[in-house]
Amino acid sequence: MNVLDEWLDGACAALDLPALSGADRQTVLDLARDVAHGVVRPAAPLTAFLLGLAVGRGAEPREASAKLLRLIPETQAHSS
């Protein structure tokens, strides 16, 4: 287990949340990367927070992430 895995396991436990799946983890990391590079760096954690709020309200993580990624100007977005 690496430091990231340990941190996420501890954070999930502290917040009484189920462990993140590998797909959900990658979705958030990809979203944060593309927002940081395509918008502005401080937007990355805030956008990840908004994604979490949407998922908490029932949104499917990859679908919600795709909606957010479509907001990034085409010339700035990374291909995912």
OpenMM code with the backbone's topology and positions (N, CA, C; nanometers):
from openmm import Vec3, app, unit

residues = "MET ASN VAL LEU ASP GLU TRP LEU ASP GLY ALA CYS ALA ALA LEU ASP LEU PRO ALA LEU SER GLY ALA ASP ARG GLN THR VAL LEU ASP LEU ALA ARG ASP VAL ALA HIS GLY VAL VAL ARG PRO ALA ALA PRO LEU THR ALA PHE LEU LEU GLY LEU ALA VAL GLY ARG GLY ALA GLU PRO ARG GLU ALA SER ALA LYS LEU LEU ARG LEU ILE PRO GLU THR GLN ALA HIS SER SER".split()
positions = [
    Vec3(0.0858, -0.1181, 0.0000),
    Vec3(0.0000, 0.0000, 0.0000),
    Vec3(0.0897, 0.1234, 0.0000),
    Vec3(0.0562, 0.2212, -0.0853),
    Vec3(0.1374, 0.3422, -0.0919),
    Vec3(0.0754, 0.4542, -0.0083),
    Vec3(0.1424, 0.5662, -0.0042),
    Vec3(0.0987, 0.6793, 0.0786),
    Vec3(-0.0400, 0.7280, 0.0370),
    Vec3(-0.0651, 0.7365, -0.0938),
    Vec3(-0.1964, 0.7811, -0.1410),
    Vec3(-0.3058, 0.6853, -0.0948),
    Vec3(-0.2841, 0.5558, -0.1102),
    Vec3(-0.3825, 0.4569, -0.0655),
    Vec3(-0.4088, 0.4682, 0.0844),
    Vec3(-0.3020, 0.4833, 0.1608),
    Vec3(-0.3163, 0.4962, 0.3058),
    Vec3(-0.3950, 0.6216, 0.3423),
    Vec3(-0.3622, 0.7325, 0.2755),
    Vec3(-0.4317, 0.8589, 0.3025),
    Vec3(-0.5801, 0.8447, 0.2703),
    Vec3(-0.6115, 0.7935, 0.1515),
    Vec3(-0.7512, 0.7821, 0.1108),
    Vec3(-0.8289, 0.6864, 0.2002),
    Vec3(-0.7679, 0.5759, 0.2386),
    Vec3(-0.8349, 0.4838, 0.3302),
    Vec3(-0.8639, 0.5519, 0.4634),
    Vec3(-0.7662, 0.6255, 0.5153),
    Vec3(-0.7859, 0.6967, 0.6416),
    Vec3(-0.8895, 0.8070, 0.6304),
    Vec3(-0.8864, 0.8802, 0.5186),
    Vec3(-0.9832, 0.9890, 0.4982),
    Vec3(-1.1245, 0.9329, 0.4864),
    Vec3(-1.1407, 0.8256, 0.4111),
    Vec3(-1.2728, 0.7637, 0.3978),
    Vec3(-1.3228, 0.7146, 0.5339),
    Vec3(-1.2345, 0.6518, 0.6095),
    Vec3(-1.2735, 0.6032, 0.7419),
    Vec3(-1.3125, 0.7186, 0.8336),
    Vec3(-1.2342, 0.8269, 0.8314),
    Vec3(-1.2625, 0.9418, 0.9178),
    Vec3(-1.3966, 1.0062, 0.8847),
    Vec3(-1.4341, 1.0020, 0.7566),
    Vec3(-1.5598, 1.0639, 0.7130),
    Vec3(-1.6735, 0.9631, 0.7035),
    Vec3(-1.6478, 0.8406, 0.7473),
    Vec3(-1.7478, 0.7332, 0.7439),
    Vec3(-1.8014, 0.7125, 0.6021),
    Vec3(-1.7072, 0.7068, 0.5059),
    Vec3(-1.7406, 0.6860, 0.3650),
    Vec3(-1.6842, 0.5524, 0.3187),
    Vec3(-1.7478, 0.4927, 0.2186),
    Vec3(-1.6891, 0.3708, 0.1617),
    Vec3(-1.5607, 0.4063, 0.0869),
    Vec3(-1.4742, 0.3085, 0.0713),
    Vec3(-1.3486, 0.3306, -0.0010),
    Vec3(-1.3774, 0.3706, -0.1454),
    Vec3(-1.2901, 0.4545, -0.2004),
    Vec3(-1.3029, 0.4946, -0.3404),
    Vec3(-1.2654, 0.3790, -0.4313),
    Vec3(-1.3415, 0.3624, -0.5373),
    Vec3(-1.3019, 0.2624, -0.6370),
    Vec3(-1.1879, 0.3215, -0.7194),
    Vec3(-1.1129, 0.2354, -0.7833),
    Vec3(-1.0052, 0.2828, -0.8697),
    Vec3(-1.0571, 0.3717, -0.9813),
    Vec3(-1.1743, 0.3392, -1.0363),
    Vec3(-1.2327, 0.4198, -1.1444),
    Vec3(-1.2723, 0.5579, -1.0936),
    Vec3(-1.3327, 0.5651, -0.9757),
    Vec3(-1.3710, 0.6955, -0.9208),
    Vec3(-1.2479, 0.7798, -0.8895),
    Vec3(-1.1460, 0.7172, -0.8363),
    Vec3(-1.0219, 0.7886, -0.8052),
    Vec3(-0.9622, 0.8478, -0.9322),
    Vec3(-0.9551, 0.7681, -1.0381),
    Vec3(-0.8972, 0.8162, -1.1634),
    Vec3(-0.9823, 0.9259, -1.2253),
    Vec3(-1.1143, 0.9153, -1.2125),
    Vec3(-1.2044, 1.0188, -1.2640),
    Vec3(-1.1747, 1.1524, -1.1981),
    Vec3(-1.1601, 1.1522, -1.0665),
    Vec3(-1.1323, 1.2766, -0.9935),
    Vec3(-0.9944, 1.3309, -1.0291),
    Vec3(-0.8955, 1.2434, -1.0369),
    Vec3(-0.7600, 1.2887, -1.0712),
    Vec3(-0.7545, 1.3466, -1.2123),
    Vec3(-0.8220, 1.2826, -1.3064),
    Vec3(-0.8240, 1.3334, -1.4441),
    Vec3(-0.8954, 1.4679, -1.4509),
    Vec3(-1.0069, 1.4793, -1.3804),
    Vec3(-1.0806, 1.6053, -1.3781),
    Vec3(-0.9942, 1.7166, -1.3196),
    Vec3(-0.9313, 1.6899, -1.2068),
    Vec3(-0.8469, 1.7920, -1.1427),
    Vec3(-0.7322, 1.8343, -1.2338),
    Vec3(-0.6692, 1.7386, -1.3003),
    Vec3(-0.5591, 1.7704, -1.3922),
    Vec3(-0.6071, 1.8601, -1.5055),
    Vec3(-0.7186, 1.8210, -1.5680),
    Vec3(-0.7660, 1.8971, -1.6833),
    Vec3(-0.8146, 2.0362, -1.6444),
    Vec3(-0.8778, 2.0483, -1.5300),
    Vec3(-0.9228, 2.1802, -1.4835),
    Vec3(-0.8024, 2.2668, -1.4465),
    Vec3(-0.7052, 2.2090, -1.3782),
    Vec3(-0.5863, 2.2855, -1.3391),
    Vec3(-0.5132, 2.3396, -1.4611),
    Vec3(-0.5047, 2.2597, -1.5656),
    Vec3(-0.4320, 2.3019, -1.6860),
    Vec3(-0.5180, 2.3831, -1.7806),
    Vec3(-0.6493, 2.3577, -1.7814),
    Vec3(-0.7366, 2.4227, -1.8786),
    Vec3(-0.8088, 2.5453, -1.8277),
    Vec3(-0.8118, 2.5633, -1.6979),
    Vec3(-0.8810, 2.6796, -1.6396),
    Vec3(-0.7788, 2.7573, -1.5587),
    Vec3(-0.7633, 2.7215, -1.4344),
    Vec3(-0.6637, 2.7812, -1.3450),
    Vec3(-0.6459, 2.6834, -1.2293),
    Vec3(-0.5249, 2.6723, -1.1782),
    Vec3(-0.4942, 2.5698, -1.0770),
    Vec3(-0.5886, 2.5681, -0.9565),
    Vec3(-0.6217, 2.6841, -0.8981),
    Vec3(-0.7108, 2.6784, -0.7813),
    Vec3(-0.8501, 2.6233, -0.8131),
    Vec3(-0.8869, 2.6213, -0.9397),
    Vec3(-1.0181, 2.5665, -0.9759),
    Vec3(-1.0222, 2.4149, -0.9599),
    Vec3(-0.9067, 2.3483, -0.9619),
    Vec3(-0.9040, 2.2020, -0.9558),
    Vec3(-0.9637, 2.1463, -0.8258),
    Vec3(-0.9156, 2.1867, -0.7083),
    Vec3(-0.9759, 2.1292, -0.5868),
    Vec3(-1.1200, 2.1745, -0.5668),
    Vec3(-1.1504, 2.2960, -0.6082),
    Vec3(-1.2884, 2.3436, -0.5924),
    Vec3(-1.3833, 2.2681, -0.6841),
    Vec3(-1.3380, 2.2378, -0.8052),
    Vec3(-1.4201, 2.1601, -0.8980),
    Vec3(-1.4363, 2.0171, -0.8477),
    Vec3(-1.3303, 1.9612, -0.7919),
    Vec3(-1.3404, 1.8271, -0.7335),
    Vec3(-1.4422, 1.8271, -0.6183),
    Vec3(-1.4438, 1.9321, -0.5410),
    Vec3(-1.5418, 1.9454, -0.4330),
    Vec3(-1.6833, 1.9493, -0.4908),
    Vec3(-1.7029, 2.0276, -0.5971),
    Vec3(-1.8347, 2.0352, -0.6606),
    Vec3(-1.8761, 1.8993, -0.7163),
    Vec3(-1.7821, 1.8271, -0.7742),
    Vec3(-1.8113, 1.6925, -0.8220),
    Vec3(-1.8582, 1.6057, -0.7055),
    Vec3(-1.7901, 1.6162, -0.5925),
    Vec3(-1.8297, 1.5393, -0.4745),
    Vec3(-1.9697, 1.5739, -0.4265),
    Vec3(-2.0033, 1.7012, -0.4306),
    Vec3(-2.1397, 1.7408, -0.3931),
    Vec3(-2.2418, 1.6794, -0.4873),
    Vec3(-2.2121, 1.6833, -0.6173),
    Vec3(-2.3043, 1.6268, -0.7158),
    Vec3(-2.3198, 1.4758, -0.6964),
    Vec3(-2.2095, 1.4080, -0.6731),
    Vec3(-2.2143, 1.2633, -0.6516),
    Vec3(-2.2913, 1.2328, -0.5228),
    Vec3(-2.2709, 1.3138, -0.4212),
    Vec3(-2.3448, 1.2960, -0.2967),
    Vec3(-2.4950, 1.3124, -0.3145),
    Vec3(-2.5331, 1.3857, -0.4178),
    Vec3(-2.6752, 1.4046, -0.4488),
    Vec3(-2.7252, 1.3019, -0.5499),
    Vec3(-2.6397, 1.2066, -0.5837),
    Vec3(-2.6849, 1.0974, -0.6683),
    Vec3(-2.6298, 1.0927, -0.8093),
    Vec3(-2.5485, 1.1907, -0.8490),
    Vec3(-2.4918, 1.1900, -0.9836),
    Vec3(-2.3905, 1.0774, -0.9988),
    Vec3(-2.3808, 1.0246, -1.1181),
    Vec3(-2.2806, 0.9222, -1.1492),
    Vec3(-2.1488, 0.9961, -1.1709),
    Vec3(-2.0392, 0.9553, -1.1037),
    Vec3(-1.9142, 1.0319, -1.1077),
    Vec3(-1.8601, 1.0606, -1.2478),
    Vec3(-1.8529, 0.9606, -1.3324),
    Vec3(-1.7945, 0.9836, -1.4649),
    Vec3(-1.8822, 1.0724, -1.5514),
    Vec3(-2.0113, 1.0584, -1.5387),
    Vec3(-2.1039, 1.1427, -1.6156),
    Vec3(-2.0941, 1.2887, -1.5694),
    Vec3(-2.0920, 1.3100, -1.4389),
    Vec3(-2.0814, 1.4461, -1.3855),
    Vec3(-1.9470, 1.5078, -1.4225),
    Vec3(-1.8405, 1.4293, -1.4166),
    Vec3(-1.7084, 1.4780, -1.4554),
    Vec3(-1.7071, 1.5192, -1.6019),
    Vec3(-1.7678, 1.4388, -1.6860),
    Vec3(-1.7733, 1.4712, -1.8294),
    Vec3(-1.8451, 1.6040, -1.8531),
    Vec3(-1.9514, 1.6294, -1.7786),
    Vec3(-2.0230, 1.7576, -1.7919),
    Vec3(-1.9312, 1.8738, -1.7556),
    Vec3(-1.8539, 1.8565, -1.6491),
    Vec3(-1.7623, 1.9624, -1.6071),
    Vec3(-1.6504, 1.9821, -1.7090),
    Vec3(-1.5986, 1.8729, -1.7620),
    Vec3(-1.4905, 1.8834, -1.8596),
    Vec3(-1.5353, 1.9544, -1.9868),
    Vec3(-1.6617, 1.9425, -2.0215),
    Vec3(-1.7129, 2.0115, -2.1402),
    Vec3(-1.7144, 2.1631, -2.1219),
    Vec3(-1.7024, 2.2096, -1.9991),
    Vec3(-1.6985, 2.3546, -1.9740),
    Vec3(-1.5625, 2.4161, -2.0048),
    Vec3(-1.4595, 2.3336, -2.0127),
    Vec3(-1.3238, 2.3818, -2.0407),
    Vec3(-1.3160, 2.4145, -2.1885),
    Vec3(-1.2632, 2.5320, -2.2246),
    Vec3(-1.2509, 2.5653, -2.3662),
    Vec3(-1.1747, 2.4548, -2.4408),
    Vec3(-1.2224, 2.4203, -2.5578),
    Vec3(-1.1651, 2.3091, -2.6370),
    Vec3(-1.0141, 2.3208, -2.6554),
    Vec3(-0.9647, 2.4397, -2.6731),
    Vec3(-0.8212, 2.4573, -2.6957),
    Vec3(-0.7406, 2.4301, -2.5703),
    Vec3(-0.8047, 2.4278, -2.4544),
    Vec3(-0.7344, 2.4077, -2.3287),
    Vec3(-0.7471, 2.2655, -2.2744),
    Vec3(-0.8505, 2.1926, -2.3149),
    Vec3(-0.8794, 2.0619, -2.2561),
    Vec3(-0.7799, 1.9560, -2.3039),
    Vec3(-0.7445, 1.8664, -2.2117),
    Vec3(-0.6630, 1.7490, -2.2435),
    Vec3(-0.7570, 1.6427, -2.2960),
    Vec3(-0.7114, 1.5584, -2.3796),
    Vec3(-0.7959, 1.4453, -2.4192),
    Vec3(-0.7921, 1.3443, -2.3055),
    Vec3(-0.9071, 1.2891, -2.2745),
    Vec3(-0.9192, 1.1928, -2.1637),
    Vec3(-0.9417, 1.0541, -2.2154),
] * unit.nanometer
topology = app.Topology()
chain = topology.addChain("A")
for resn in residues:
    res = topology.addResidue(resn, chain)
    for name in ("N", "CA", "C"):
        topology.addAtom(name, app.Element.getBySymbol(name[0]), res)
